[in-house]
Amino acid sequence: MLIVPEALIADLVSPQDAFDAIEGCFAAMSNGDAYNFPVVREALGEGRQYGFKSGLDRAGAQLGVKAGGYFPGNADKGMINHQSSVFLFDPETGRPTAMVGGNLLTALRTAAASAISIARLARREARVLGMVGAGHQATFQMRAAARVRQFDRVIAWNLHPDMLPKLGAVAAELGLPFEAVPLERMVEADVIITITSSPAASLMAAHVGPGTHLACMGTDTKGKQEVEAALLARATVFTDEVAQSISIGEAQHAIAAGLLQAAAITPLGDVVTGRHPGRQSAEEITLFDGTGVGLQDLAVAAMALRRAQERGVGVKVAV
Ligand code: NAD
C-alpha cells in the first residue's frame, strides 16, 4: 500500500479537482452506483468526537473508511481541531491500497460540496455572501464559494468575534469587501454559508430573505444545530444523503419537530444528474444540508492516491 502523507495533499488535489470529484460522487450516489455505510460517531468527553465514515462506489471502484473527528483542545496545541486519515481498499480483494492524510482533503471536499450546492441552486445574480462561522473550515468555504459566483461583498457573523479578522483577510485576498455584522443583517445575503460547531440555532428564519441559498455545513452530529428548524420548513431542502440529513444533519431538528418530512428532502446528486430541476423560482429559499458522507472522503482520497502514483511520491509499505 501507499502512504500519502498530509504534507503532500496540497500539491496533489486542487479545489477544482475536489469540486469535480465530489460532483462525480454525488452523481454516483444518485445513479445508485455508490452508497455510504452507517456512520459511527462517538462522544469521547470534553467535546471530543471520533468516528468512522465509509462506503462503496462500484462505478469508481472505491471502498474505504475515514477515521477521525473533532478535538476542540487542539487549537491551543497548535493543531487544527479536525483530525482524520482515509484508508482505501481494493473492492475486489479487500487488500489495503492506501492510507491518505485526511485533514486538508476534508476541508476541500466539504467546501466542494457547499460550492456545488451554490453552483447548482443559488440565483445566478447572487452578489452578497453571508458567512456564519469563522473557524478552520470557513476560509475554505469562502474560497470555494467565490469560485462559483461573482460576489461583490462578504458579510460575516461569528459567536467569537475575535476569529473574524482571519476570515476578513481571506476576503481581502479574494478582493472582496468584508464587514462583520449582527445576525439580523444576514437578510442582505443572497447566499449564506453556516459552518460552526454550534449546539443551538444561531441563524433564525427571520434573518433570511426570499431567494436566498443556504449551505448549512457545520451540523454533522446528533445534537448540533446552526439554523432555526422553522427555516427548513420554509425552504426547499437538499442534502448529500437523506439518511444522514435526518439523523445527524441540520434536518434532524425539523424532522423531530414535525416541520419537515424525510420524503421532502432531495439528494443534491439528483440535481447534478438532472433528476430534480433544482431552484424553481427567484423567491424560493433553497437550503443544502451538508452532513459530509464517507464517499466524499473516498473520492478525494482516491484522487490523491492516483496523482501520487503518477508522480511517484508517497511511501510504499508492504502489508
Ligand atoms: P473550528 O473549531 O475551527 O471552528 C468552530 C466554529 O464554530 C467557530 O466559528 C466558532 O466560533 C464556532 N463555535 C464554537 N462554539 C460555538 C457555539 N457554542 N455556538 C456557535 N458557534 C460556535 O471548527 P471547523 O473545523 O471550522 O468546523 C466547523 C464545524 O464544521 C464543526 O462542527 C465540524 O464538525 C463541522 N464539519 C462538517 C463537515 C461536513 O462535511 N459537513 C466537515 C468538516 C467539519
py3Dmol code that shows the C-alpha trace and the ligand (Angstrom):
import py3Dmol

protein = """\
ATOM      1  CA  MET A   1       0.000   0.000   0.000  1.00  0.00           C
ATOM      2  CA  LEU A   2       0.988   3.628  -0.453  1.00  0.00           C
ATOM      3  CA  ILE A   3       1.030   6.144   2.389  1.00  0.00           C
ATOM      4  CA  VAL A   4       0.183   9.608   1.085  1.00  0.00           C
ATOM      5  CA  PRO A   5       1.083  11.951   3.956  1.00  0.00           C
ATOM      6  CA  GLU A   6      -0.839  15.097   4.806  1.00  0.00           C
ATOM      7  CA  ALA A   7       2.052  17.311   3.661  1.00  0.00           C
ATOM      8  CA  LEU A   8       1.709  16.089   0.045  1.00  0.00           C
ATOM      9  CA  ILE A   9      -2.029  16.664  -0.341  1.00  0.00           C
ATOM     10  CA  ALA A  10      -1.938  20.377  -1.245  1.00  0.00           C
ATOM     11  CA  ASP A  11       0.221  19.591  -4.299  1.00  0.00           C
ATOM     12  CA  LEU A  12      -1.888  16.621  -5.365  1.00  0.00           C
ATOM     13  CA  VAL A  13      -5.515  17.831  -5.108  1.00  0.00           C
ATOM     14  CA  SER A  14      -6.713  21.335  -6.045  1.00  0.00           C
ATOM     15  CA  PRO A  15     -10.076  22.918  -5.113  1.00  0.00           C
ATOM     16  CA  GLN A  16     -11.235  22.345  -8.723  1.00  0.00           C
ATOM     17  CA  ASP A  17     -10.175  18.662  -8.507  1.00  0.00           C
ATOM     18  CA  ALA A  18     -12.205  18.339  -5.313  1.00  0.00           C
ATOM     19  CA  PHE A  19     -15.229  20.031  -6.936  1.00  0.00           C
ATOM     20  CA  ASP A  20     -15.115  17.596  -9.882  1.00  0.00           C
ATOM     21  CA  ALA A  21     -14.555  14.539  -7.654  1.00  0.00           C
ATOM     22  CA  ILE A  22     -17.451  15.452  -5.348  1.00  0.00           C
ATOM     23  CA  GLU A  23     -19.830  16.165  -8.232  1.00  0.00           C
ATOM     24  CA  GLY A  24     -18.952  12.701  -9.575  1.00  0.00           C
ATOM     25  CA  CYS A  25     -19.517  11.197  -6.145  1.00  0.00           C
ATOM     26  CA  PHE A  26     -22.965  12.840  -5.745  1.00  0.00           C
ATOM     27  CA  ALA A  27     -23.901  11.683  -9.274  1.00  0.00           C
ATOM     28  CA  ALA A  28     -22.805   8.098  -8.478  1.00  0.00           C
ATOM     29  CA  MET A  29     -24.996   8.173  -5.353  1.00  0.00           C
ATOM     30  CA  SER A  30     -27.960   9.482  -7.385  1.00  0.00           C
ATOM     31  CA  ASN A  31     -27.408   6.757 -10.014  1.00  0.00           C
ATOM     32  CA  GLY A  32     -27.427   4.040  -7.332  1.00  0.00           C
ATOM     33  CA  ASP A  33     -23.806   3.073  -8.066  1.00  0.00           C
ATOM     34  CA  ALA A  34     -22.487   4.158  -4.674  1.00  0.00           C
ATOM     35  CA  TYR A  35     -23.707   4.051  -1.108  1.00  0.00           C
ATOM     36  CA  ASN A  36     -22.485   5.044   2.336  1.00  0.00           C
ATOM     37  CA  PHE A  37     -22.311   2.639   5.243  1.00  0.00           C
ATOM     38  CA  PRO A  38     -23.862   3.711   8.558  1.00  0.00           C
ATOM     39  CA  VAL A  39     -21.786   6.341  10.347  1.00  0.00           C
ATOM     40  CA  VAL A  40     -20.167   5.533  13.672  1.00  0.00           C
ATOM     41  CA  ARG A  41     -19.716   8.682  15.759  1.00  0.00           C
ATOM     42  CA  GLU A  42     -18.894   8.640  19.461  1.00  0.00           C
ATOM     43  CA  ALA A  43     -18.512  11.387  22.025  1.00  0.00           C
ATOM     44  CA  LEU A  44     -15.201  10.946  23.877  1.00  0.00           C
ATOM     45  CA  GLY A  45     -15.915  13.609  26.511  1.00  0.00           C
ATOM     46  CA  GLU A  46     -14.717  17.245  26.795  1.00  0.00           C
ATOM     47  CA  GLY A  47     -16.286  17.987  23.393  1.00  0.00           C
ATOM     48  CA  ARG A  48     -14.113  15.450  21.556  1.00  0.00           C
ATOM     49  CA  GLN A  49     -15.815  13.394  18.862  1.00  0.00           C
ATOM     50  CA  TYR A  50     -14.430  10.422  16.981  1.00  0.00           C
ATOM     51  CA  GLY A  51     -15.890   8.169  14.333  1.00  0.00           C
ATOM     52  CA  PHE A  52     -15.821   6.365  11.015  1.00  0.00           C
ATOM     53  CA  LYS A  53     -17.383   7.272   7.676  1.00  0.00           C
ATOM     54  CA  SER A  54     -17.208   4.613   4.984  1.00  0.00           C
ATOM     55  CA  GLY A  55     -18.793   3.425   1.775  1.00  0.00           C
ATOM     56  CA  LEU A  56     -18.562   1.636  -1.556  1.00  0.00           C
ATOM     57  CA  ASP A  57     -18.601   3.202  -5.015  1.00  0.00           C
ATOM     58  CA  ARG A  58     -18.985   0.385  -7.532  1.00  0.00           C
ATOM     59  CA  ALA A  59     -18.652   2.673 -10.551  1.00  0.00           C
ATOM     60  CA  GLY A  60     -15.478   4.300  -9.243  1.00  0.00           C
ATOM     61  CA  ALA A  61     -14.114   1.040  -7.709  1.00  0.00           C
ATOM     62  CA  GLN A  62     -13.673   2.726  -4.323  1.00  0.00           C
ATOM     63  CA  LEU A  63     -14.006   1.062  -0.948  1.00  0.00           C
ATOM     64  CA  GLY A  64     -12.731   2.599   2.259  1.00  0.00           C
ATOM     65  CA  VAL A  65     -13.143   4.434   5.512  1.00  0.00           C
ATOM     66  CA  LYS A  66     -12.258   7.785   7.010  1.00  0.00           C
ATOM     67  CA  ALA A  67     -11.350   7.584  10.680  1.00  0.00           C
ATOM     68  CA  GLY A  68     -11.197  10.806  12.602  1.00  0.00           C
ATOM     69  CA  GLY A  69     -13.075  13.503  14.408  1.00  0.00           C
ATOM     70  CA  TYR A  70     -13.157  16.829  16.138  1.00  0.00           C
ATOM     71  CA  PHE A  71     -10.858  17.631  19.066  1.00  0.00           C
ATOM     72  CA  PRO A  72     -11.623  21.161  20.305  1.00  0.00           C
ATOM     73  CA  GLY A  73      -8.498  21.372  22.514  1.00  0.00           C
ATOM     74  CA  ASN A  74      -6.156  21.065  19.522  1.00  0.00           C
ATOM     75  CA  ALA A  75      -6.140  24.758  18.609  1.00  0.00           C
ATOM     76  CA  ASP A  76      -4.317  25.505  21.892  1.00  0.00           C
ATOM     77  CA  LYS A  77      -1.693  22.895  20.940  1.00  0.00           C
ATOM     78  CA  GLY A  78      -1.068  24.484  17.532  1.00  0.00           C
ATOM     79  CA  MET A  79      -3.070  21.869  15.619  1.00  0.00           C
ATOM     80  CA  ILE A  80      -6.398  22.120  13.812  1.00  0.00           C
ATOM     81  CA  ASN A  81      -9.387  20.700  15.675  1.00  0.00           C
ATOM     82  CA  HIS A  82     -10.337  18.328  12.856  1.00  0.00           C
ATOM     83  CA  GLN A  83      -8.014  15.306  12.544  1.00  0.00           C
ATOM     84  CA  SER A  84      -8.564  12.387  10.161  1.00  0.00           C
ATOM     85  CA  SER A  85      -6.994   9.726   7.921  1.00  0.00           C
ATOM     86  CA  VAL A  86      -8.552   7.886   4.984  1.00  0.00           C
ATOM     87  CA  PHE A  87      -7.906   4.178   4.344  1.00  0.00           C
ATOM     88  CA  LEU A  88      -8.617   2.779   0.864  1.00  0.00           C
ATOM     89  CA  PHE A  89      -9.073  -0.894  -0.021  1.00  0.00           C
ATOM     90  CA  ASP A  90      -9.305  -2.872  -3.256  1.00  0.00           C
ATOM     91  CA  PRO A  91     -13.065  -3.587  -3.531  1.00  0.00           C
ATOM     92  CA  GLU A  92     -12.372  -6.952  -5.227  1.00  0.00           C
ATOM     93  CA  THR A  93      -9.921  -8.383  -2.700  1.00  0.00           C
ATOM     94  CA  GLY A  94     -10.180  -6.235   0.427  1.00  0.00           C
ATOM     95  CA  ARG A  95      -6.420  -5.596   0.363  1.00  0.00           C
ATOM     96  CA  PRO A  96      -5.438  -2.131   1.666  1.00  0.00           C
ATOM     97  CA  THR A  97      -4.211   0.129  -1.129  1.00  0.00           C
ATOM     98  CA  ALA A  98      -3.576   3.429   0.640  1.00  0.00           C
ATOM     99  CA  MET A  99      -3.553   5.486   3.790  1.00  0.00           C
ATOM    100  CA  VAL A 100      -4.097   9.130   2.929  1.00  0.00           C
ATOM    101  CA  GLY A 101      -3.868  12.183   5.213  1.00  0.00           C
ATOM    102  CA  GLY A 102      -7.441  13.420   5.597  1.00  0.00           C
ATOM    103  CA  ASN A 103      -7.254  16.895   7.114  1.00  0.00           C
ATOM    104  CA  LEU A 104      -6.882  19.110   4.040  1.00  0.00           C
ATOM    105  CA  LEU A 105      -8.956  16.655   1.994  1.00  0.00           C
ATOM    106  CA  THR A 106     -11.833  17.067   4.470  1.00  0.00           C
ATOM    107  CA  ALA A 107     -11.724  20.848   4.152  1.00  0.00           C
ATOM    108  CA  LEU A 108     -11.541  20.614   0.341  1.00  0.00           C
ATOM    109  CA  ARG A 109     -14.339  18.064  -0.026  1.00  0.00           C
ATOM    110  CA  THR A 110     -16.605  19.904   2.436  1.00  0.00           C
ATOM    111  CA  ALA A 111     -16.036  23.224   0.673  1.00  0.00           C
ATOM    112  CA  ALA A 112     -16.583  21.496  -2.684  1.00  0.00           C
ATOM    113  CA  ALA A 113     -19.964  20.100  -1.560  1.00  0.00           C
ATOM    114  CA  SER A 114     -21.048  23.556  -0.431  1.00  0.00           C
ATOM    115  CA  ALA A 115     -19.809  25.133  -3.682  1.00  0.00           C
ATOM    116  CA  ILE A 116     -21.645  22.525  -5.774  1.00  0.00           C
ATOM    117  CA  SER A 117     -24.844  23.419  -3.928  1.00  0.00           C
ATOM    118  CA  ILE A 118     -24.209  27.123  -4.618  1.00  0.00           C
ATOM    119  CA  ALA A 119     -23.348  26.484  -8.273  1.00  0.00           C
ATOM    120  CA  ARG A 120     -26.499  24.395  -8.754  1.00  0.00           C
ATOM    121  CA  LEU A 121     -29.023  26.162  -6.510  1.00  0.00           C
ATOM    122  CA  ALA A 122     -28.118  29.812  -5.846  1.00  0.00           C
ATOM    123  CA  ARG A 123     -29.507  32.537  -8.082  1.00  0.00           C
ATOM    124  CA  ARG A 124     -27.094  33.364 -10.930  1.00  0.00           C
ATOM    125  CA  GLU A 125     -27.088  37.030  -9.918  1.00  0.00           C
ATOM    126  CA  ALA A 126     -26.170  36.333  -6.251  1.00  0.00           C
ATOM    127  CA  ARG A 127     -23.841  39.159  -5.151  1.00  0.00           C
ATOM    128  CA  VAL A 128     -23.680  39.134  -1.322  1.00  0.00           C
ATOM    129  CA  LEU A 129     -22.106  36.213   0.508  1.00  0.00           C
ATOM    130  CA  GLY A 130     -23.031  35.766   4.175  1.00  0.00           C
ATOM    131  CA  MET A 131     -20.723  33.733   6.415  1.00  0.00           C
ATOM    132  CA  VAL A 132     -21.836  32.352   9.796  1.00  0.00           C
ATOM    133  CA  GLY A 133     -18.713  30.873  11.364  1.00  0.00           C
ATOM    134  CA  ALA A 134     -15.047  31.800  11.173  1.00  0.00           C
ATOM    135  CA  GLY A 135     -13.092  28.675  12.122  1.00  0.00           C
ATOM    136  CA  HIS A 136     -10.758  26.461  10.108  1.00  0.00           C
ATOM    137  CA  GLN A 137     -13.343  25.291   7.560  1.00  0.00           C
ATOM    138  CA  ALA A 138     -14.817  28.760   6.997  1.00  0.00           C
ATOM    139  CA  THR A 139     -11.882  30.049   4.940  1.00  0.00           C
ATOM    140  CA  PHE A 140     -12.078  27.035   2.587  1.00  0.00           C
ATOM    141  CA  GLN A 141     -15.833  27.524   2.314  1.00  0.00           C
ATOM    142  CA  MET A 142     -15.471  31.176   1.348  1.00  0.00           C
ATOM    143  CA  ARG A 143     -12.765  30.493  -1.240  1.00  0.00           C
ATOM    144  CA  ALA A 144     -14.823  27.687  -2.845  1.00  0.00           C
ATOM    145  CA  ALA A 145     -17.992  29.826  -2.938  1.00  0.00           C
ATOM    146  CA  ALA A 146     -16.089  32.660  -4.627  1.00  0.00           C
ATOM    147  CA  ARG A 147     -15.142  30.261  -7.443  1.00  0.00           C
ATOM    148  CA  VAL A 148     -18.780  29.633  -8.450  1.00  0.00           C
ATOM    149  CA  ARG A 149     -20.478  33.072  -8.137  1.00  0.00           C
ATOM    150  CA  GLN A 150     -19.407  36.682  -8.782  1.00  0.00           C
ATOM    151  CA  PHE A 151     -19.837  38.014  -5.239  1.00  0.00           C
ATOM    152  CA  ASP A 152     -19.173  41.711  -4.712  1.00  0.00           C
ATOM    153  CA  ARG A 153     -19.003  41.655  -0.878  1.00  0.00           C
ATOM    154  CA  VAL A 154     -18.973  39.391   2.167  1.00  0.00           C
ATOM    155  CA  ILE A 155     -20.833  39.924   5.439  1.00  0.00           C
ATOM    156  CA  ALA A 156     -19.981  37.704   8.396  1.00  0.00           C
ATOM    157  CA  TRP A 157     -21.049  36.833  11.919  1.00  0.00           C
ATOM    158  CA  ASN A 158     -19.333  34.603  14.446  1.00  0.00           C
ATOM    159  CA  LEU A 159     -20.113  33.851  18.085  1.00  0.00           C
ATOM    160  CA  HIS A 160     -16.448  34.592  18.808  1.00  0.00           C
ATOM    161  CA  PRO A 161     -15.843  37.926  17.018  1.00  0.00           C
ATOM    162  CA  ASP A 162     -12.069  37.753  17.596  1.00  0.00           C
ATOM    163  CA  MET A 163     -11.951  34.998  14.926  1.00  0.00           C
ATOM    164  CA  LEU A 164     -13.468  37.209  12.198  1.00  0.00           C
ATOM    165  CA  PRO A 165     -10.303  39.116  11.123  1.00  0.00           C
ATOM    166  CA  LYS A 166      -8.783  35.838   9.822  1.00  0.00           C
ATOM    167  CA  LEU A 167     -11.819  35.395   7.578  1.00  0.00           C
ATOM    168  CA  GLY A 168     -11.603  39.060   6.595  1.00  0.00           C
ATOM    169  CA  ALA A 169      -8.004  38.526   5.482  1.00  0.00           C
ATOM    170  CA  VAL A 170      -9.109  35.757   3.109  1.00  0.00           C
ATOM    171  CA  ALA A 171     -11.872  38.010   1.731  1.00  0.00           C
ATOM    172  CA  ALA A 172      -9.218  40.682   1.113  1.00  0.00           C
ATOM    173  CA  GLU A 173      -7.105  38.116  -0.766  1.00  0.00           C
ATOM    174  CA  LEU A 174     -10.170  37.392  -2.923  1.00  0.00           C
ATOM    175  CA  GLY A 175     -10.645  41.141  -3.498  1.00  0.00           C
ATOM    176  CA  LEU A 176     -13.986  41.181  -1.637  1.00  0.00           C
ATOM    177  CA  PRO A 177     -15.018  43.931   0.822  1.00  0.00           C
ATOM    178  CA  PHE A 178     -15.702  42.314   4.219  1.00  0.00           C
ATOM    179  CA  GLU A 179     -17.954  43.509   7.035  1.00  0.00           C
ATOM    180  CA  ALA A 180     -18.683  41.957  10.431  1.00  0.00           C
ATOM    181  CA  VAL A 181     -22.441  42.284  11.011  1.00  0.00           C
ATOM    182  CA  PRO A 182     -25.100  41.306  13.568  1.00  0.00           C
ATOM    183  CA  LEU A 183     -27.163  38.248  12.561  1.00  0.00           C
ATOM    184  CA  GLU A 184     -30.142  40.481  11.699  1.00  0.00           C
ATOM    185  CA  ARG A 185     -28.160  41.831   8.727  1.00  0.00           C
ATOM    186  CA  MET A 186     -27.778  38.345   7.177  1.00  0.00           C
ATOM    187  CA  VAL A 187     -31.068  39.217   5.463  1.00  0.00           C
ATOM    188  CA  GLU A 188     -28.882  41.185   2.977  1.00  0.00           C
ATOM    189  CA  ALA A 189     -27.120  37.999   1.821  1.00  0.00           C
ATOM    190  CA  ASP A 190     -28.010  36.106  -1.379  1.00  0.00           C
ATOM    191  CA  VAL A 191     -26.003  33.062  -0.271  1.00  0.00           C
ATOM    192  CA  ILE A 192     -25.361  32.124   3.380  1.00  0.00           C
ATOM    193  CA  ILE A 193     -22.858  29.500   4.489  1.00  0.00           C
ATOM    194  CA  THR A 194     -23.103  28.259   8.086  1.00  0.00           C
ATOM    195  CA  ILE A 195     -20.009  26.426   9.311  1.00  0.00           C
ATOM    196  CA  THR A 196     -19.886  26.316  13.107  1.00  0.00           C
ATOM    197  CA  SER A 197     -19.845  23.669  15.820  1.00  0.00           C
ATOM    198  CA  SER A 198     -22.899  25.254  17.416  1.00  0.00           C
ATOM    199  CA  PRO A 199     -25.172  23.184  19.704  1.00  0.00           C
ATOM    200  CA  ALA A 200     -28.171  25.516  19.171  1.00  0.00           C
ATOM    201  CA  ALA A 201     -29.587  27.608  16.331  1.00  0.00           C
ATOM    202  CA  SER A 202     -27.939  30.991  15.738  1.00  0.00           C
ATOM    203  CA  LEU A 203     -29.462  31.879  12.372  1.00  0.00           C
ATOM    204  CA  MET A 204     -33.227  32.349  12.606  1.00  0.00           C
ATOM    205  CA  ALA A 205     -35.825  32.211   9.837  1.00  0.00           C
ATOM    206  CA  ALA A 206     -36.297  35.990  10.216  1.00  0.00           C
ATOM    207  CA  HIS A 207     -32.597  36.522   9.326  1.00  0.00           C
ATOM    208  CA  VAL A 208     -33.049  35.047   5.823  1.00  0.00           C
ATOM    209  CA  GLY A 209     -34.610  36.858   2.876  1.00  0.00           C
ATOM    210  CA  PRO A 210     -36.557  35.410  -0.062  1.00  0.00           C
ATOM    211  CA  GLY A 211     -34.463  33.854  -2.839  1.00  0.00           C
ATOM    212  CA  THR A 212     -31.530  33.049  -0.547  1.00  0.00           C
ATOM    213  CA  HIS A 213     -29.498  29.870  -0.893  1.00  0.00           C
ATOM    214  CA  LEU A 214     -28.117  28.431   2.347  1.00  0.00           C
ATOM    215  CA  ALA A 215     -25.329  25.901   2.617  1.00  0.00           C
ATOM    216  CA  CYS A 216     -25.548  24.570   6.185  1.00  0.00           C
ATOM    217  CA  MET A 217     -22.275  22.715   6.631  1.00  0.00           C
ATOM    218  CA  GLY A 218     -21.463  22.595  10.347  1.00  0.00           C
ATOM    219  CA  THR A 219     -24.038  20.146  11.679  1.00  0.00           C
ATOM    220  CA  ASP A 220     -22.627  16.653  11.266  1.00  0.00           C
ATOM    221  CA  THR A 221     -23.562  15.090  14.625  1.00  0.00           C
ATOM    222  CA  LYS A 222     -26.668  14.488  16.675  1.00  0.00           C
ATOM    223  CA  GLY A 223     -27.256  17.486  18.938  1.00  0.00           C
ATOM    224  CA  LYS A 224     -25.558  20.150  16.790  1.00  0.00           C
ATOM    225  CA  GLN A 225     -27.736  22.871  15.233  1.00  0.00           C
ATOM    226  CA  GLU A 226     -26.971  26.052  13.293  1.00  0.00           C
ATOM    227  CA  VAL A 227     -30.310  27.314  11.944  1.00  0.00           C
ATOM    228  CA  GLU A 228     -33.845  27.534  13.274  1.00  0.00           C
ATOM    229  CA  ALA A 229     -35.919  24.460  12.376  1.00  0.00           C
ATOM    230  CA  ALA A 230     -38.659  26.744  11.002  1.00  0.00           C
ATOM    231  CA  LEU A 231     -36.244  27.795   8.244  1.00  0.00           C
ATOM    232  CA  LEU A 232     -36.182  24.245   6.879  1.00  0.00           C
ATOM    233  CA  ALA A 233     -39.978  24.261   6.796  1.00  0.00           C
ATOM    234  CA  ARG A 234     -39.826  27.456   4.675  1.00  0.00           C
ATOM    235  CA  ALA A 235     -37.070  26.204   2.358  1.00  0.00           C
ATOM    236  CA  THR A 236     -36.684  23.600  -0.364  1.00  0.00           C
ATOM    237  CA  VAL A 237     -34.236  21.246   1.342  1.00  0.00           C
ATOM    238  CA  PHE A 238     -31.398  19.386  -0.398  1.00  0.00           C
ATOM    239  CA  THR A 239     -28.698  17.228   1.145  1.00  0.00           C
ATOM    240  CA  ASP A 240     -25.782  14.953   0.380  1.00  0.00           C
ATOM    241  CA  GLU A 241     -27.574  11.918   1.859  1.00  0.00           C
ATOM    242  CA  VAL A 242     -31.106  11.881   3.251  1.00  0.00           C
ATOM    243  CA  ALA A 243     -30.356   9.201   5.903  1.00  0.00           C
ATOM    244  CA  GLN A 244     -27.602  11.385   7.396  1.00  0.00           C
ATOM    245  CA  SER A 245     -29.545  14.624   6.996  1.00  0.00           C
ATOM    246  CA  ILE A 246     -32.432  13.404   9.157  1.00  0.00           C
ATOM    247  CA  SER A 247     -30.249  11.714  11.793  1.00  0.00           C
ATOM    248  CA  ILE A 248     -27.055  13.794  12.192  1.00  0.00           C
ATOM    249  CA  GLY A 249     -27.632  16.766   9.882  1.00  0.00           C
ATOM    250  CA  GLU A 250     -29.425  20.067  10.238  1.00  0.00           C
ATOM    251  CA  ALA A 251     -32.749  18.425   9.276  1.00  0.00           C
ATOM    252  CA  GLN A 252     -32.729  16.272  12.459  1.00  0.00           C
ATOM    253  CA  HIS A 253     -34.403  19.144  14.364  1.00  0.00           C
ATOM    254  CA  ALA A 254     -37.097  19.995  11.786  1.00  0.00           C
ATOM    255  CA  ILE A 255     -37.902  16.280  11.455  1.00  0.00           C
ATOM    256  CA  ALA A 256     -38.164  15.874  15.252  1.00  0.00           C
ATOM    257  CA  ALA A 257     -40.421  18.939  15.460  1.00  0.00           C
ATOM    258  CA  GLY A 258     -42.691  17.552  12.712  1.00  0.00           C
ATOM    259  CA  LEU A 259     -41.926  20.539  10.467  1.00  0.00           C
ATOM    260  CA  LEU A 260     -40.317  18.506   7.670  1.00  0.00           C
ATOM    261  CA  GLN A 261     -40.758  15.038   6.177  1.00  0.00           C
ATOM    262  CA  ALA A 262     -37.774  12.983   5.001  1.00  0.00           C
ATOM    263  CA  ALA A 263     -39.562  12.476   1.659  1.00  0.00           C
ATOM    264  CA  ALA A 264     -39.400  16.239   1.047  1.00  0.00           C
ATOM    265  CA  ILE A 265     -35.560  16.269   1.137  1.00  0.00           C
ATOM    266  CA  THR A 266     -33.772  15.893  -2.214  1.00  0.00           C
ATOM    267  CA  PRO A 267     -30.259  14.486  -2.681  1.00  0.00           C
ATOM    268  CA  LEU A 268     -28.079  17.118  -4.381  1.00  0.00           C
ATOM    269  CA  GLY A 269     -26.917  14.325  -6.711  1.00  0.00           C
ATOM    270  CA  ASP A 270     -30.411  14.322  -8.212  1.00  0.00           C
ATOM    271  CA  VAL A 271     -29.855  17.934  -9.274  1.00  0.00           C
ATOM    272  CA  VAL A 272     -26.401  17.046 -10.664  1.00  0.00           C
ATOM    273  CA  THR A 273     -27.875  14.186 -12.741  1.00  0.00           C
ATOM    274  CA  GLY A 274     -30.914  16.228 -13.831  1.00  0.00           C
ATOM    275  CA  ARG A 275     -33.467  14.109 -11.966  1.00  0.00           C
ATOM    276  CA  HIS A 276     -34.517  17.204  -9.999  1.00  0.00           C
ATOM    277  CA  PRO A 277     -34.742  20.680 -11.578  1.00  0.00           C
ATOM    278  CA  GLY A 278     -33.205  22.440  -8.546  1.00  0.00           C
ATOM    279  CA  ARG A 279     -34.317  26.031  -7.850  1.00  0.00           C
ATOM    280  CA  GLN A 280     -37.672  26.776  -9.461  1.00  0.00           C
ATOM    281  CA  SER A 281     -38.217  30.469  -8.729  1.00  0.00           C
ATOM    282  CA  ALA A 282     -36.239  33.580  -7.816  1.00  0.00           C
ATOM    283  CA  GLU A 283     -38.094  33.856  -4.477  1.00  0.00           C
ATOM    284  CA  GLU A 284     -37.595  30.244  -3.368  1.00  0.00           C
ATOM    285  CA  ILE A 285     -35.277  29.670  -0.409  1.00  0.00           C
ATOM    286  CA  THR A 286     -33.025  26.687  -1.100  1.00  0.00           C
ATOM    287  CA  LEU A 287     -31.089  25.003   1.715  1.00  0.00           C
ATOM    288  CA  PHE A 288     -28.336  22.421   1.381  1.00  0.00           C
ATOM    289  CA  ASP A 289     -27.860  20.296   4.492  1.00  0.00           C
ATOM    290  CA  GLY A 290     -24.235  19.184   4.035  1.00  0.00           C
ATOM    291  CA  THR A 291     -23.584  16.432   6.540  1.00  0.00           C
ATOM    292  CA  GLY A 292     -20.395  15.039   4.972  1.00  0.00           C
ATOM    293  CA  VAL A 293     -20.528  11.479   3.619  1.00  0.00           C
ATOM    294  CA  GLY A 294     -17.822   8.818   3.554  1.00  0.00           C
ATOM    295  CA  LEU A 295     -17.999   8.578  -0.246  1.00  0.00           C
ATOM    296  CA  GLN A 296     -16.797  12.191  -0.460  1.00  0.00           C
ATOM    297  CA  ASP A 297     -13.707  11.228   1.526  1.00  0.00           C
ATOM    298  CA  LEU A 298     -13.057   8.207  -0.672  1.00  0.00           C
ATOM    299  CA  ALA A 299     -13.479  10.261  -3.865  1.00  0.00           C
ATOM    300  CA  VAL A 300     -10.845  12.864  -2.934  1.00  0.00           C
ATOM    301  CA  ALA A 301      -8.510  10.306  -1.305  1.00  0.00           C
ATOM    302  CA  ALA A 302      -8.656   8.137  -4.452  1.00  0.00           C
ATOM    303  CA  MET A 303      -7.736  11.209  -6.491  1.00  0.00           C
ATOM    304  CA  ALA A 304      -4.782  11.939  -4.176  1.00  0.00           C
ATOM    305  CA  LEU A 305      -3.676   8.296  -4.488  1.00  0.00           C
ATOM    306  CA  ARG A 306      -3.886   8.351  -8.306  1.00  0.00           C
ATOM    307  CA  ARG A 307      -1.851  11.536  -8.517  1.00  0.00           C
ATOM    308  CA  ALA A 308       0.736  10.237  -6.024  1.00  0.00           C
ATOM    309  CA  GLN A 309       1.141   7.042  -8.070  1.00  0.00           C
ATOM    310  CA  GLU A 310       1.507   9.030 -11.317  1.00  0.00           C
ATOM    311  CA  ARG A 311       4.175  11.262  -9.775  1.00  0.00           C
ATOM    312  CA  GLY A 312       5.979   8.517  -7.867  1.00  0.00           C
ATOM    313  CA  VAL A 313       5.556  10.211  -4.473  1.00  0.00           C
ATOM    314  CA  GLY A 314       4.395   8.815  -1.126  1.00  0.00           C
ATOM    315  CA  VAL A 315       5.775   5.964   0.973  1.00  0.00           C
ATOM    316  CA  LYS A 316       5.309   2.363  -0.168  1.00  0.00           C
ATOM    317  CA  VAL A 317       4.881  -0.196   2.612  1.00  0.00           C
ATOM    318  CA  ALA A 318       4.225  -3.921   2.470  1.00  0.00           C
ATOM    319  CA  VAL A 319       1.204  -5.064   4.448  1.00  0.00           C
TER     320      VAL A 319
END
"""
ligand_1 = """\
44
NAD
P -13.275 25.233 14.323
O -13.115 24.677 15.674
O -12.070 25.682 13.584
O -14.320 26.459 14.371
C -15.518 26.342 15.101
C -16.503 27.425 14.695
O -17.707 27.252 15.456
C -16.017 28.820 15.002
O -16.610 29.711 14.074
C -16.545 29.053 16.409
O -16.655 30.433 16.720
C -17.911 28.424 16.277
N -18.480 27.993 17.558
C -17.868 27.292 18.537
N -18.722 27.070 19.558
C -19.904 27.656 19.187
C -21.173 27.791 19.814
N -21.391 27.275 21.020
N -22.161 28.438 19.128
C -21.938 28.977 17.891
N -20.745 28.882 17.268
C -19.751 28.232 17.905
O -14.079 24.126 13.501
P -14.098 23.853 11.944
O -13.058 22.848 11.602
O -14.156 25.128 11.198
O -15.503 23.070 11.819
C -16.727 23.751 11.994
C -17.864 22.735 12.048
O -17.952 22.068 10.789
C -17.683 21.635 13.102
O -18.943 21.422 13.709
C -17.282 20.416 12.280
O -17.638 19.216 12.901
C -18.086 20.673 11.030
N -17.618 19.985 9.823
C -18.556 19.497 8.981
C -18.165 18.836 7.833
C -19.194 18.324 6.869
O -18.864 17.568 5.961
N -20.439 18.739 6.986
C -16.803 18.666 7.543
C -15.860 19.214 8.425
C -16.274 19.882 9.563
"""
view = py3Dmol.view(width=600, height=400)
view.addModel(protein, "pdb")
view.setStyle({"model": 0}, {"cartoon": {"style": "trace"}})
view.addModel(ligand_1, "xyz")
view.setStyle({"model": 1}, {"stick": {}})
view.zoomTo()
view.show()
